[in-house]
Amino acid sequence: MEEHRIELDIRSVPFSRYGSYLAFSHPQDGTKEFDSHIAVRVLYGAFSQQETYPIIPINDDGKPEEKIAVSMSPWELNVTSETGGYSICFGDEEGFLLKANSSVLITKTKAGSYDRVMGHMDGSFEIAGDDMALHVTLRKGKAKDQSACPDNGFGSSRTGLLLSPEEGELLAVITLTGLSPQKKEYGSYALCRQTVKEEYLEFEDRIMKDLKRADPAYEKAGREAAYVLWHSVLQPSGYIKRPVMVMTKNWMNLVWSWDYAFNGLALVSSHPELAYGQFLAMADQQDEYGAYPDAYQARKIIRSFVKPPVQGFILKKMFQIHDPGREVKERLYRSVASFTDWWLTYRVEENGIPTYQHGNDSGWDNATVFRLGLPVQSPDLSAWLVLQMEFLEHTARQLGWLPEAEAWKEKGGNLLSKLLDYFVRDGRFEAVKIPEMEVVPSDSLILYLPLILGEHLPKELRENLISGLLEKGHLAGPWGFASEPLDSMLFEEDGYWRGAVWPAATMILADALRQCGRQKEARYYAERFCRLCAENGFYENYSALDGRGLRDHGFTWTASVFLILLRDYVLD
């Protein structure tokens, strides 16, 4: 197996492993006291509710080290200070090994009412929170409870477990446990480190085979993208019924119901079972009416919104790359058909046009097409549903279900006619605020997404849209397509869907340009985005002005879009 060391930046991507609910980074919960240190976060909490345990090197005077240096690879995290340091590797998904040559303090950023440190008669300790606990077993060294315990009978006002070396060595096994902890038997630190390394490199090798013709500028980014995808997987627990990729193990540690589709497309050529598993995991969460949730994770599910129906657009490409077999194909067909029927049944107004009840439903949360209020009828939704029904028609024919295929063909054709009759004004698409039937003054990038219909659009309309899309200084900037025009009064550099360059929009519009016969332009913008990722890392979105990364980081759909564009557009 290839021997190499991948140096990662913990400021861009956390240290974790496939399947684990433990992630190491600087604290993410808004506290400032421990920002300079590395903490292990428990991902059962969403957003800032993750229980966070800083691991702090302690000097010979018993005081916290003020400055640390951090280095990491996919299989080991190293923290050094002036007087010592510690190293961490995972034993399995539920636990890790910590070795050190100096003392370390494990504490907590926010002390809850029920937090406590408990010493057991076998010499082990638990640092318990409101949800889970860290169980600490010492192989070498000693431990001392340094918590502050008021006499209220509930828990600690300050949590602290000091671990110190004996004969210059500290080695602890730390596992994430609930009410029924299972003792873990791990091998040596060196063996655990090597096992994780081999597991990761096998995953990475299959990703890199897709990029075998990549120039050196992309190789390092390709390996980092492989790590982002590998470490983001969570094992089944709670709402999660099969291995699933969260968007990031930083802040946005949930599965959103369109992001996952791009992750599936990125993995289908190298890890097809995991790729289709992302779609099946979302199908597991489908309600009795056919709607997917907006987002979910092990302990939380959000059903107040949905996301746009992109499944047909993505699955068509995945089926062409790797056929999943009839059983999986039938399951996916039924799930996508049910979601499509949900849109056509519960989100179509009296005029027969599908409707967004919130910007979140579109995936473009605050785009300017929603500036007049809600509900909004936006042409991208009808375009997605036309493609969805085209996919369902084609798949039904493959499965031999001809009456269903004909029904989808008729429904799709009817909606395409309504799309062109209702939304086109003065040679372009407009969004409409209902029930006032007021055209929303906007030239948001979302209004160009119907280009995914390619030759289904009249040629003059198609060319008008392409012209507006490619106009320099308008939507087309130096780093790709701005979500709000650069010359708009409503443009905001870090305005989320009011200015930033987004991975999904880049991939969708590169595909749209290709569908419209503009292969040169499709490749150009695909390559620009890949260069952006290679230079800046995998962020949630990017500045349209200078390309710097914005918002959350270590983001899976960004890494996935990078890999998709390299595989299917740049290296194709």
Secondary structure, DSSP 8 states (H G I E B T S, - for coil): -------B-TTTS-B--TB-SEEEES--SS--TTTTSEEEEETTS-GGGSEEEEEEEE-TTS-B-S--EEEEETTEEEEE-SS-EEEEEEEETTEEEEEESSEEEEE-SS--TT-EEEE-TTS-EEEE-SS-EEEEEEEESEEEE--B--TTSS--SB-EEEEE-BTTBEEEEEEEE-SS--------HHHHHHHHHHHHHHHHHHHHHTTTT--HHHHHHHHHHHHHHHHTEE--BTTB-S-EE-S-SSS--SEETTHHHHHHHHHTTT-HHHHHHHHHHHHTT--TTS---SEE-SS-EE-S------HHHHHHHHHHH----HHHHHHHHHHHHHHHHHHHHHSB-TTS-B-BSSHHHHT-TT-GGGTT-S-EE-HHHHHHHHHHHHHHHHHHHHTT-HHHHHHHHHHHHHHHHHHHHHHEETTEE--EETTTTEE-----GGGGGGGGGGGGS-HHHHHHHHHHHH-BTTTEETTEE-SS-TT-TT--TT-GGGT-B-HHHHHHHHHHHHHTT-HHHHHHHHHHHHHHHHHH--EEEE-TTT--EEEEES-HHHHHHHHHHIIIII--
